[in-house]
């Protein structure tokens, strides 16, 4: 995904100030000089990044003794390579892309420290007039997506699970993220791949009725993968594990606030990024919280956990579908020691 033109001017925005360090009762980490964290978001400032923005603007990062800069992103898959560059300490990245990097490079630049999407939000999105209701209906169709789109990257897994040939049964058009939904709305392509919330809301913004949108969620068609997670670069995790734990505590508070006061979360986004369309982001936040993050498991057990055995099954399937050079071990790609307590991770009101 690419950013709006204004994002380049807002590449690094608002750091948590050190003033809050004097707050009585702040965690022990806040008693020393603030720790800088360069955080790579997966996308621009919209509903999907609201929890980070809330943690920043409400001072949660500062209370934890952190000096955080939030950098707009180009997609969850791109975060992995950006962490590999050494220019960022933590970021929101796709767990499948993390496994792919490790499988093709023999190592990973980061470890997953907190799952954000317990199931992948990837989907094939079409208009109902195209009569694409099941995977077999995609044969001979033209799909559009950016080359580094996370859903497009794992499409071969969706194809394998549903009797499709990912190479010959569909045709791909590589496009910029900004025009993906536009091409679909205009009927210039048959379908697109993307994340549920982004596609669903972007099409409505273009005037497409929700009743005219058809979605095949990968998770409903034999693709039991995790989605995005908070990643921490290996050097940063080794040198400053307390800061990683502090970031996760603050972020979890941001998610809890977003779930409890959705209008407030959208208002915070608007204050942070004036170009935000509040009506659109309210719709997007509802989809993210209710359909992407708020699975029955997360509502019961809390956000964040990654089961190594389940992740390994996904990695094995990805390695076969995408022809990894080697099959990485899930246990070598995750570190769950820095999560907040389970009770603190129950972000949805009971």
VOBA-1610 file (N, C-alpha, C; in pm, whole numbers, padded with zeros to 5 digits, always signed):
BEGIN
Unk+00084-00118+00000Unk+00000+00000+00000Unk+00088+00124+00000Unk+00039+00226-00060Unk+00114+00350-00061Unk+00038+00455+00017Unk+00103+00565+00043Unk+00045+00667+00130Unk-00010+00782+00049Unk-00108+00857+00100Unk-00154+00980+00041Unk-00039+01080+00036Unk-00049+01176-00052Unk+00061+01271-00068Unk+00095+01343+00060Unk-00006+01365+00143Unk+00021+01436+00268Unk+00102+01355+00365Unk+00103+01224+00348Unk+00173+01140+00445Unk+00323+01167+00446Unk+00378+01202+00326Unk+00521+01227+00324Unk+00556+01346+00411Unk+00461+01442+00420Unk+00487+01558+00505Unk+00465+01525+00651Unk+00398+01411+00675Unk+00367+01373+00813Unk+00440+01243+00849Unk+00552+01219+00785Unk+00617+01089+00798Unk+00645+01053+00942Unk+00699+01149+01013Unk+00716+01126+01157Unk+00636+01232+01229Unk+00541+01190+01311Unk+00452+01286+01374Unk+00441+01261+01522Unk+00442+01369+01594Unk+00412+01370+01738Unk+00481+01263+01819Unk+00577+01297+01890Unk+00640+01204+01982Unk+00585+01224+02121Unk+00580+01115+02194Unk+00536+01127+02334Unk+00636+01210+02412Unk+00589+01318+02471Unk+00679+01406+02543Unk+00725+01349+02675Unk+00831+01405+02726Unk+00887+01354+02851Unk+00817+01411+02973Unk+00726+01509+02950Unk+00664+01574+03065Unk+00588+01477+03153Unk+00526+01377+03086Unk+00445+01282+03164Unk+00529+01190+03250Unk+00660+01198+03236Unk+00745+01107+03314Unk+00737+01136+03463Unk+00693+01256+03495Unk+00686+01291+03636Unk+00558+01246+03702Unk+00468+01184+03623Unk+00340+01142+03679Unk+00362+01043+03792Unk+00300+01068+03904Unk+00314+00979+04018Unk+00251+00845+03985Unk+00319+00740+04019Unk+00266+00607+03996Unk+00299+00551+03859Unk+00377+00625+03776Unk+00413+00572+03645Unk+00502+00451+03662Unk+00503+00358+03561Unk+00584+00237+03571Unk+00731+00267+03592Unk+00802+00169+03640Unk+00943+00187+03675Unk+01025+00233+03557Unk+00988+00188+03434Unk+01063+00226+03316Unk+01066+00377+03298Unk+00959+00445+03344Unk+00947+00588+03323Unk+01037+00669+03416Unk+01105+00606+03510Unk+01189+00679+03603Unk+01322+00720+03541Unk+01359+00662+03429Unk+01483+00697+03361Unk+01451+00778+03236Unk+01553+00813+03160Unk+01531+00890+03037Unk+01441+00810+02943Unk+01355+00879+02868Unk+01263+00807+02779Unk+01338+00727+02674Unk+01283+00613+02641Unk+01341+00526+02539Unk+01275+00555+02406Unk+01354+00584+02307Unk+01300+00615+02175Unk+01261+00485+02103Unk+01141+00487+02043Unk+01097+00376+01960Unk+01050+00432+01827Unk+01115+00387+01720Unk+01075+00424+01585Unk+00980+00314+01535Unk+00851+00346+01530Unk+00750+00245+01500Unk+00701+00258+01356Unk+00706+00145+01284Unk+00658+00140+01147Unk+00515+00086+01143Unk+00420+00175+01112Unk+00281+00131+01097Unk+00266+00053+00966Unk+00156-00019+00955Unk+00133-00093+00832Unk+00066-00007+00726Unk+00008+00104+00767Unk-00067+00186+00672Unk-00073+00328+00724Unk-00155+00411+00663Unk-00161+00551+00702Unk-00247+00568+00827Unk-00268+00693+00867Unk-00345+00721+00988Unk-00494+00710+00957Unk-00548+00593+00988Unk-00690+00567+00973Unk-00729+00467+01081Unk-00848+00410+01070Unk-00901+00329+01180Unk-00809+00215+01222Unk-00740+00154+01128Unk-00652+00043+01161Unk-00535+00080+01249Unk-00501+00207+01255Unk-00390+00253+01338Unk-00439+00335+01457Unk-00570+00333+01481Unk-00628+00418+01585Unk-00572+00390+01724Unk-00550+00263+01756Unk-00501+00230+01891Unk-00363+00291+01916Unk-00278+00291+01815Unk-00145+00353+01829Unk-00159+00504+01849Unk-00247+00565+01770Unk-00268+00709+01780Unk-00324+00745+01918Unk-00418+00666+01967Unk-00474+00692+02100Unk-00367+00681+02208Unk-00283+00577+02199Unk-00177+00560+02298Unk-00080+00677+02296Unk-00058+00732+02177Unk+00031+00847+02165Unk-00034+00974+02219Unk-00154+01004+02171Unk-00218+01131+02204Unk-00267+01136+02349Unk-00301+01021+02406Unk-00344+01019+02546Unk-00228+01010+02644Unk-00108+01002+02592Unk+00010+01000+02678Unk+00045+00866+02737Unk-00014+00758+02685Unk+00016+00626+02741Unk+00161+00587+02716Unk+00213+00619+02598Unk+00353+00588+02571Unk+00444+00668+02664Unk+00412+00796+02680Unk+00495+00881+02767Unk+00492+00831+02910Unk+00375+00787+02956Unk+00365+00734+03092Unk+00452+00610+03111Unk+00474+00539+03003Unk+00559+00420+03009Unk+00706+00452+02989Unk+00738+00580+02975Unk+00877+00619+02956Unk+00926+00600+02814Unk+00836+00615+02718Unk+00871+00594+02578Unk+00857+00723+02498Unk+00948+00741+02406Unk+00945+00852+02311Unk+00919+00789+02175Unk+00792+00786+02134Unk+00750+00708+02017Unk+00726+00797+01896Unk+00781+00757+01782Unk+00747+00821+01655Unk+00676+00717+01569Unk+00561+00755+01514Unk+00481+00666+01431Unk+00502+00701+01285Unk+00546+00603+01207Unk+00576+00625+01067Unk+00470+00557+00982Unk+00408+00633+00890Unk+00306+00574+00804Unk+00367+00464+00718Unk+00284+00365+00683Unk+00336+00246+00617Unk+00291+00227+00474Unk+00341+00119+00415Unk+00310+00083+00277Unk+00257-00059+00269Unk+00196-00106+00376Unk+00143-00241+00378Unk+00213-00325+00483Unk+00137-00421+00538Unk+00191-00505+00645Unk+00307-00592+00597Unk+00304-00631+00471Unk+00413-00712+00418Unk+00542-00631+00410Unk+00530-00502+00375Unk+00647-00417+00361Unk+00715-00390+00494Unk+00642-00401+00605Unk+00700-00374+00736Unk+00818-00466+00766Unk+00808-00590+00723Unk+00913-00687+00752Unk+01046-00642+00690Unk+01043-00601+00565Unk+01166-00557+00500Unk+01215-00424+00557Unk+01122-00340+00601Unk+01165-00213+00661Unk+01233-00236+00795Unk+01186-00334+00870Unk+01255-00368+00993Unk+01392-00427+00964Unk+01402-00500+00854Unk+01531-00558+00816Unk+01633-00449+00782Unk+01584-00331+00740Unk+01675-00223+00703Unk+01748-00163+00823Unk+01694-00186+00944Unk+01754-00130+01063Unk+01709+00011+01095Unk+01616+00066+01015Unk+01571+00203+01035Unk+01455+00214+01134Unk+01400+00099+01174Unk+01286+00100+01265Unk+01308-00004+01374Unk+01249+00022+01491Unk+01266-00067+01606Unk+01152-00167+01620Unk+01031-00122+01590Unk+00913-00207+01600Unk+00819-00170+01486Unk+00718-00255+01463Unk+00624-00223+01358Unk+00510-00322+01352Unk+00408-00287+01274Unk+00295-00375+01250Unk+00318-00448+01119Unk+00336-00580+01128Unk+00367-00659+01009Unk+00282-00783+00999Unk+00284-00842+00882Unk+00206-00961+00853Unk+00285-01085+00893Unk+00223-01173+00972Unk+00292-01294+01019Unk+00330-01387+00905Unk+00249-01392+00800Unk+00284-01476+00685Unk+00407-01420+00614Unk+00415-01288+00602Unk+00531-01226+00538Unk+00657-01245+00621Unk+00642-01245+00754Unk+00756-01271+00841Unk+00809-01412+00817Unk+00718-01508+00806Unk+00760-01646+00779Unk+00824-01659+00642Unk+00769-01591+00544Unk+00824-01597+00409Unk+00966-01540+00404Unk+00987-01429+00473Unk+01121-01370+00478Unk+01219-01468+00540Unk+01180-01526+00652Unk+01268-01621+00720Unk+01294-01744+00634Unk+01191-01791+00566Unk+01207-01911+00483Unk+01298-01890+00364Unk+01305-01768+00315Unk+01385-01742+00196Unk+01520-01677+00226Unk+01540-01637+00351Unk+01666-01572+00388Unk+01741-01643+00500Unk+01681-01748+00553Unk+01748-01825+00658Unk+01736-01766+00796Unk+01682-01647+00807Unk+01664-01581+00936Unk+01559-01474+00921Unk+01513-01420+01033Unk+01414-01312+01028Unk+01473-01188+01095Unk+01432-01069+01049Unk+01486-00947+01110Unk+01417-00910+01240Unk+01305-00978+01270Unk+01223-00940+01385Unk+01150-01061+01440Unk+01094-01044+01559Unk+01009-01146+01618Unk+00871-01087+01643Unk+00769-01170+01630Unk+00633-01128+01661Unk+00614-01132+01812Unk+00568-01021+01869Unk+00552-01013+02014Unk+00406-00997+02056Unk+00316-00975+01959Unk+00175-00960+01994Unk+00091-00971+01868Unk+00001-01067+01862Unk-00090-01080+01749Unk-00199-00975+01757Unk-00230-00913+01644Unk-00339-00816+01638Unk-00462-00874+01570Unk-00439-00961+01471Unk-00549-01028+01402Unk-00536-01178+01423Unk-00628-01235+01498Unk-00622-01377+01531Unk-00648-01464+01409Unk-00716-01411+01309Unk-00730-01476+01179Unk-00697-01374+01071Unk-00653-01420+00957Unk-00617-01326+00852Unk-00740-01249+00804Unk-00729-01118+00787Unk-00839-01038+00733Unk-00840-01033+00581Unk-00757-01114+00517Unk-00747-01115+00372Unk-00876-01168+00308Unk-00909-01114+00192Unk-01030-01156+00123Unk-01020-01127-00026Unk-01099-01200-00103Unk-01126-01164-00242Unk-01255-01082-00240Unk-01250-00964-00298Unk-01362-00872-00293Unk-01410-00845-00436Unk-01539-00855-00456Unk-01596-00833-00589Unk-01731-00765-00574Unk-01793-00731-00687Unk-01928-00678-00688Unk-02024-00792-00722Unk-02138-00793-00660Unk-02230-00905-00677Unk-02273-00925-00822Unk-02273-00817-00899Unk-02311-00830-01039Unk-02213-00916-01119Unk-02092-00935-01064Unk-01994-01021-01130Unk-02018-01169-01105Unk-02111-01200-01013Unk-02149-01338-00982Unk-02031-01423-00937Unk-01946-01364-00854Unk-01835-01439-00794Unk-01874-01471-00651Unk-01927-01590-00632Unk-01979-01629-00501Unk-01897-01739-00435Unk-01816-01807-00514Unk-01733-01916-00463Unk-01601-01916-00538Unk-01498-01979-00483Unk-01367-01974-00547Unk-01366-02018-00693Unk-01445-02118-00728Unk-01446-02166-00866Unk-01489-02058-00965Unk-01566-01961-00916Unk-01613-01853-01003Unk-01501-01759-01045Unk-01384-01772-00985Unk-01271-01685-01019Unk-01197-01730-01144Unk-01226-01848-01193Unk-01154-01898-01311Unk-01176-01806-01431Unk-01064-01763-01489Unk-01070-01675-01604Unk-01090-01529-01572Unk-01096-01494-01444Unk-01122-01357-01403Unk-00992-01278-01388Unk-01006-01146-01393Unk-00893-01054-01373Unk-00903-00995-01233Unk-00796-01013-01153Unk-00790-00960-01018Unk-00685-00850-01011Unk-00712-00747-00933Unk-00617-00637-00917Unk-00572-00626-00773Unk-00445-00594-00754Unk-00388-00572-00621Unk-00246-00520-00639Unk-00195-00447-00539Unk-00053-00412-00542Unk+00033-00538-00538Unk+00151-00530-00593Unk+00239-00647-00597Unk+00273-00697-00458Unk+00283-00605-00359Unk+00321-00645-00224Unk+00201-00657-00131Unk+00080-00661-00188Unk-00040-00676-00106Unk-00035-00807-00029Unk-00061-00800+00101Unk-00054-00920+00185Unk-00150-01028+00140Unk-00272-00990+00103Unk-00370-01089+00059Unk-00327-01153-00073Unk-00272-01073-00162Unk-00224-01129-00290Unk-00110-01227-00267Unk-00023-01196-00172Unk+00091-01283-00147Unk+00046-01422-00102Unk-00062-01428-00024Unk-00105-01559+00025Unk-00220-01617-00057Unk-00254-01552-00169Unk-00360-01605-00255Unk-00333-01750-00298Unk-00207-01789-00328Unk-00184-01930-00364Unk-00235-02029-00261Unk-00232-01991-00133Unk-00284-02078-00028Unk-00435-02091-00041Unk-00502-01980-00067Unk-00646-01980-00090Unk-00679-02064-00213Unk-00598-02050-00318Unk-00621-02126-00440Unk-00603-02276-00415Unk-00496-02313-00348Unk-00469-02455-00323Unk-00580-02518-00240Unk-00634-02442-00145Unk-00738-02497-00058Unk-00872-02513-00128Unk-00883-02452-00248Unk-01013-02452-00315Unk-01008-02499-00460Unk-00904-02576-00491Unk-00898-02640-00623Unk-00870-02547-00738Unk-00804-02436-00711Unk-00767-02342-00817Unk-00618-02350-00845Unk-00579-02317-00967Unk-00438-02301-01001Unk-00408-02152-00994Unk-00328-02113-00896Unk-00301-01971-00873Unk-00231-01905-00991Unk-00164-01983-01075Unk-00089-01927-01186Unk-00172-01916-01313Unk-00256-02014-01339Unk-00326-02017-01468Unk-00475-01988-01463Unk-00538-02004-01347Unk-00683-01986-01342Unk-00726-01841-01331Unk-00638-01753-01285Unk-00671-01611-01274Unk-00560-01528-01338Unk-00595-01406-01373Unk-00499-01311-01428Unk-00487-01194-01330Unk-00363-01147-01311Unk-00340-01039-01214Unk-00304-00910-01284Unk-00356-00801-01229Unk-00318-00667-01269Unk-00253-00601-01148Unk-00127-00565-01160Unk-00057-00499-01049Unk-00087-00349-01053Unk-00141-00298-00943Unk-00188-00159-00941Unk-00142-00090-00812Unk-00150+00040-00812Unk-00124+00117-00691Unk-00243+00101-00596Unk-00218+00099-00465Unk-00327+00081-00369Unk-00439+00184-00385Unk-00404+00306-00420Unk-00503+00413-00425Unk-00609+00392-00532Unk-00580+00309-00635Unk-00678+00291-00742Unk-00739+00151-00744Unk-00700+00065-00652Unk-00749-00073-00652Unk-00902-00079-00649Unk-00962-00018-00547Unk-01108-00022-00535Unk-01177+00056-00647Unk-01112+00161-00695Unk-01169+00240-00805Unk-01186+00155-00930Unk-01086+00074-00961Unk-01095-00013-01077Unk-01210-00112-01064Unk-01229-00164-00942Unk-01339-00257-00920Unk-01473-00186-00933Unk-01484-00071-00872Unk-01612+00003-00876Unk-01649+00040-01019Unk-01549+00066-01103Unk-01575+00102-01242Unk-01594-00019-01333Unk-01576-00137-01279Unk-01592-00257-01359Unk-01475-00288-01450Unk-01358-00228-01421Unk-01241-00250-01505Unk-01166-00378-01467Unk-01195-00434-01351Unk-01144-00565-01311Unk-01260-00642-01250Unk-01245-00773-01241Unk-01353-00857-01188Unk-01353-00863-01036Unk-01234-00854-00976Unk-01222-00866-00830Unk-01090-00807-00787Unk-01075-00788-00658Unk-00950-00743-00600Unk-00921-00828-00477Unk-00797-00825-00432Unk-00765-00882-00302Unk-00728-00769-00208Unk-00751-00791-00080Unk-00719-00690+00019Unk-00772-00732+00154Unk-00763-00643+00250Unk-00818-00670+00383Unk-00965-00629+00385Unk-01044-00699+00463Unk-01188-00681+00465Unk-01226-00536+00489Unk-01178-00477+00596Unk-01219-00341+00633Unk-01181-00240+00526Unk-01059-00250+00476Unk-01012-00153+00378Unk-01096-00159+00251Unk-01117-00279+00198Unk-01192-00291+00075Unk-01338-00254+00092Unk-01400-00302+00198Unk-01542-00279+00221Unk-01572-00130+00234Unk-01492-00062+00313Unk-01518+00079+00338Unk-01477+00166+00219Unk-01366+00134+00155Unk-01320+00213+00041Unk-01421+00208-00073Unk-01484+00093-00094Unk-01586+00083-00198Unk-01709+00167-00164Unk-01747+00168-00037Unk-01860+00253+00003Unk-01826+00400-00019Unk-01702+00435+00006Unk-01659+00573-00014Unk-01673+00613-00161Unk-01663+00516-00249Unk-01675+00541-00393Unk-01820+00534-00440Unk-01912+00516-00346Unk-02053+00515-00381Unk-02113+00379-00403Unk-02038+00273-00374Unk-02090+00137-00391Unk-02170+00100-00266Unk-02291+00051-00287Unk-02375+00010-00174Unk-02318-00115-00108Unk-02324-00123+00025Unk-02278-00245+00093Unk-02348-00371+00041Unk-02473-00356-00002Unk-02549-00471-00052Unk-02496-00521-00186Unk-02413-00440-00252Unk-02360-00479-00383Unk-02220-00539-00373Unk-02167-00549-00251Unk-02030-00597-00231Unk-02031-00744-00190Unk-01947-00823-00253Unk-01934-00965-00220Unk-01792-00992-00172Unk-01782-01070-00065Unk-01650-01100-00009Unk-01634-01248+00016Unk-01517-01299-00020Unk-01478-01435+00019Unk-01357-01419+00111Unk-01380-01434+00240Unk-01273-01422+00337Unk-01188-01549+00332Unk-01059-01530+00324Unk-00969-01645+00319Unk-00993-01739+00436Unk-01017-01680+00554Unk-01035-01762+00674Unk-01157-01852+00665Unk-01255-01815+00581Unk-01376-01896+00565Unk-01362-02000+00456Unk-01249-01997+00385Unk-01228-02089+00274Unk-01095-02163+00287Unk-01072-02215+00407Unk-00960-02308+00426Unk-00824-02246+00445Unk-00816-02120+00487Unk-00686-02055+00510Unk-00679-02009+00655Unk-00640-02098+00745Unk-00640-02065+00890Unk-00513-01995+00937Unk-00479-01886+00871Unk-00357-01813+00906Unk-00385-01701+01006Unk-00281-01665+01080Unk-00287-01541+01156Unk-00275-01424+01059Unk-00309-01305+01109Unk-00294-01185+01028Unk-00178-01100+01076Unk-00205-00973+01104Unk-00100-00880+01146Unk-00061-00902+01292Unk+00061-00859+01323Unk+00112-00867+01459Unk+00206-00750+01482Unk+00231-00720+01608Unk+00337-00626+01643Unk+00469-00701+01636Unk+00562-00647+01561Unk+00695-00707+01547Unk+00798-00618+01615Unk+00898-00679+01671Unk+01010-00605+01729Unk+01138-00654+01664Unk+01222-00561+01621Unk+01348-00603+01560Unk+01430-00679+01662Unk+01506-00775+01615Unk+01584-00858+01706Unk+01684-00776+01789Unk+01758-00684+01728Unk+01852-00605+01811Unk+01780-00524+01918Unk+01667-00462+01882Unk+01595-00381+01979Unk+01537-00468+02091Unk+01484-00582+02054Unk+01426-00672+02153Unk+01532-00723+02250Unk+01649-00749+02198Unk+01758-00797+02284Unk+01810-00687+02376Unk+01820-00565+02321Unk+01878-00456+02399Unk+01778-00390+02495Unk+01650-00384+02454Unk+01552-00310+02534Unk+01420-00385+02547Unk+01423-00504+02605Unk+01299-00582+02619Unk+01194-00512+02704Unk+01238-00434+02804Unk+01141-00363+02888Unk+01064-00259+02808Unk+01129-00199+02711Unk+01062-00101+02627Unk+00958-00167+02537Unk+00988-00287+02489Unk+00892-00361+02409Unk+00768-00392+02492Unk+00789-00440+02613Unk+00676-00470+02702Unk+00596-00344+02732Unk+00665-00231+02750Unk+00598-00105+02778Unk+00512-00061+02660Unk+00565-00079+02538Unk+00487-00043+02419Unk+00359-00125+02413Unk+00369-00253+02441Unk+00252-00341+02434Unk+00150-00305+02540Unk+00195-00266+02657Unk+00099-00222+02760Unk+00023-00098+02715Unk+00096-00001+02663Unk+00033+00123+02618Unk-00061+00098+02500Unk-00016+00015+02407Unk-00098-00015+02290Unk-00227-00087+02329Unk-00218-00179+02423Unk-00336-00251+02468Unk-00437-00155+02529Unk-00389-00056+02602Unk-00478+00048+02655Unk-00545+00123+02541Unk-00470+00148+02434Unk-00527+00216+02319Unk-00637+00134+02253Unk-00615+00003+02243Unk-00719-00083+02186Unk-00843-00087+02275Unk-00821-00092+02406Unk-00935-00095+02498Unk-01016+00034+02487Unk-00947+00146+02475Unk-01016+00274+02460Unk-01095+00279+02329Unk-01033+00229+02222Unk-01100+00231+02092Unk-01227+00146+02094Unk-01220+00030+02161Unk-01336-00059+02167Unk-01446+00000+02254Unk-01408+00073+02358Unk-01507+00127+02452Unk-01568+00258+02402Unk-01493+00336+02327Unk-01540+00467+02282Unk-01497+00486+02136Unk-01574+00431+02046Unk-01537+00434+01905Unk-01541+00574+01847Unk-01641+00650+01888Unk-01648+00788+01840Unk-01527+00868+01888Unk-01485+00843+02011Unk-01367+00911+02063Unk-01241+00873+01988Unk-01231+00746+01948Unk-01115+00701+01872Unk-01109+00770+01737Unk-01224+00783+01671Unk-01227+00850+01542Unk-01196+00999+01557Unk-01244+01059+01665Unk-01213+01200+01690Unk-01064+01220+01711Unk-00999+01126+01779Unk-00855+01135+01800Unk-00780+01124+01667Unk-00828+01036+01579Unk-00768+01025+01446Unk-00779+01156+01371Unk-00897+01215+01377Unk-00921+01342+01307Unk-00829+01451+01361Unk-00810+01454+01492Unk-00722+01554+01551Unk-00577+01530+01509Unk-00542+01405+01492Unk-00405+01369+01456Unk-00378+01391+01307Unk-00476+01357+01226Unk-00465+01370+01080Unk-00591+01439+01029Unk-00585+01570+01005Unk-00703+01647+00967Unk-00773+01599+00839Unk-00703+01526+00753Unk-00764+01479+00629Unk-00856+01358+00649Unk-00860+01306+00770Unk-00944+01190+00798Unk-01091+01223+00774Unk-01161+01132+00707Unk-01305+01142+00688Unk-01369+01066+00804Unk-01427+01138+00898Unk-01476+01076+01021Unk-01584+00972+00995Unk-01673+00997+00900Unk-01779+00902+00871Unk-01722+00770+00818Unk-01627+00782+00726Unk-01565+00663+00668Unk-01486+00586+00773Unk-01410+00658+00856Unk-01327+00588+00955Unk-01412+00526+01065Unk-01528+00583+01093Unk-01619+00520+01189Unk-01668+00386+01135Unk-01701+00383+01007Unk-01741+00256+00943Unk-01627+00156+00947Unk-01507+00204+00913Unk-01392+00115+00907Unk-01358+00058+01045Unk-01366+00143+01147Unk-01335+00097+01282Unk-01433-00010+01327Unk-01560+00007+01295Unk-01659-00095+01330Unk-01624-00230+01266Unk-01588-00228+01139Unk-01554-00353+01070Unk-01429-00416+01132Unk-01328-00334+01160Unk-01204-00386+01218Unk-01228-00450+01354Unk-01300-00379+01440Unk-01322-00430+01576Unk-01419-00547+01578Unk-01525-00539+01501Unk-01630-00641+01509Unk-01602-00764+01423Unk-01530-00746+01311Unk-01513-00858+01218Unk-01369-00907+01207Unk-01272-00821+01226Unk-01134-00861+01207Unk-01064-00893+01339Unk-01074-00806+01436Unk-01007-00828+01564Unk-01093-00907+01661Unk-01221-00873+01669Unk-01308-00928+01773Unk-01362-01067+01746Unk-01274-01163+01724Unk-01318-01302+01709Unk-01366-01355+01844Unk-01443-01463+01843Unk-01487-01520+01972Unk-01371-01551+02065Unk-01261-01600+02011Unk-01146-01634+02094Unk-01087-01510+02159Unk-01072-01403+02083Unk-01014-01280+02137Unk-01107-01218+02240Unk-01237-01222+02215Unk-01331-01166+02312Unk-01326-01242+02445Unk-01292-01368+02438Unk-01286-01448+02559Unk-01150-01442+02627Unk-01044-01459+02549Unk-00910-01473+02605Unk-00826-01346+02598Unk-00868-01249+02518Unk-00790-01127+02505Unk-00704-01125+02380Unk-00665-01006+02341Unk-00585-00987+02221Unk-00439-01024+02247Unk-00370-01070+02144Unk-00225-01077+02154Unk-00157-01211+02142Unk-00220-01318+02189Unk-00151-01446+02194Unk-00130-01510+02058Unk-00020-01583+02044Unk+00010-01659+01922Unk+00041-01802+01963Unk-00034-01897+01911Unk-00011-02038+01938Unk+00092-02090+01839Unk+00207-02134+01890Unk+00317-02175+01802Unk+00279-02292+01712Unk+00203-02387+01765Unk+00165-02504+01685Unk+00074-02463+01569Unk-00021-02376+01597Unk-00110-02329+01490Unk-00032-02247+01387Unk+00055-02159+01434Unk+00138-02079+01343Unk+00225-02170+01256Unk+00276-02278+01317Unk+00360-02369+01240Unk+00282-02436+01128Unk+00156-02471+01154Unk+00075-02532+01048Unk+00057-02435+00932Unk+00037-02309+00966Unk+00025-02208+00862Unk+00156-02190+00785Unk+00266-02190+00857Unk+00397-02177+00791Unk+00422-02294+00697Unk+00390-02415+00741Unk+00411-02532+00656Unk+00331-02521+00526Unk+00207-02474+00538Unk+00122-02458+00419Unk+00176-02349+00328Unk+00222-02240+00387Unk+00279-02131+00309Unk+00406-02175+00238Unk+00491-02248+00309Unk+00617-02294+00249Unk+00592-02380+00126Unk+00488-02463+00132Unk+00456-02548+00018Unk+00396-02467-00096Unk+00306-02375-00063Unk+00237-02297-00167Unk+00328-02194-00233Unk+00419-02135-00156Unk+00504-02028-00207Unk+00647-02073-00234Unk+00674-02201-00216Unk+00806-02259-00245Unk+00918-02189-00169Unk+00905-02183-00036Unk+01013-02129+00046Unk+01141-02211+00023Unk+01254-02147+00039Unk+01381-02219+00030Unk+01398-02315+00148Unk+01343-02278+00262Unk+01346-02364+00380Unk+01221-02335+00461Unk+01189-02424+00554Unk+01069-02407+00635Unk+01110-02359+00774Unk+01082-02235+00806Unk+01122-02184+00939Unk+01036-02242+01049Unk+01089-02240+01171Unk+01016-02286+01287Unk+00942-02170+01351Unk+00814-02191+01378Unk+00733-02086+01438Unk+00793-02038+01570Unk+00847-02132+01647Unk+00902-02097+01778Unk+01019-01999+01767Unk+01083-01994+01649Unk+01196-01903+01628Unk+01151-01766+01578Unk+01019-01750+01556Unk+00968-01626+01501Unk+00880-01549+01599Unk+00855-01605+01716Unk+00767-01539+01812Unk+00833-01530+01949Unk+00788-01432+02026Unk+00835-01414+02163Unk+00719-01355+02243Unk+00649-01439+02316Unk+00529-01398+02388Unk+00557-01353+02532Unk+00682-01339+02568Unk+00716-01308+02707Unk+00685-01165+02748Unk+00657-01079+02652Unk+00643-00937+02683Unk+00498-00889+02680Unk+00404-00981+02660Unk+00263-00945+02658Unk+00215-00900+02795Unk+00119-00808+02798Unk+00053-00776+02926Unk-00020-00900+02978Unk-00058-00896+03104Unk-00133-01008+03162Unk-00263-01030+03084Unk-00311-01154+03085Unk-00430-01188+03007Unk-00549-01100+03042Unk-00564-01069+03170Unk-00677-00986+03211Unk-00671-00847+03150Unk-00551-00795+03133Unk-00534-00662+03075Unk-00558-00662+02925Unk-00549-00780+02863Unk-00563-00790+02719Unk-00705-00813+02674Unk-00800-00817+02766Unk-00941-00829+02729Unk-00991-00689+02696Unk-00985-00654+02572Unk-01006-00515+02530Unk-01154-00482+02505Unk-01238-00582+02494Unk-01379-00554+02465Unk-01461-00548+02593Unk-01552-00451+02601Unk-01638-00442+02719Unk-01715-00571+02740Unk-01725-00616+02863Unk-01794-00742+02891Unk-01944-00719+02897
//
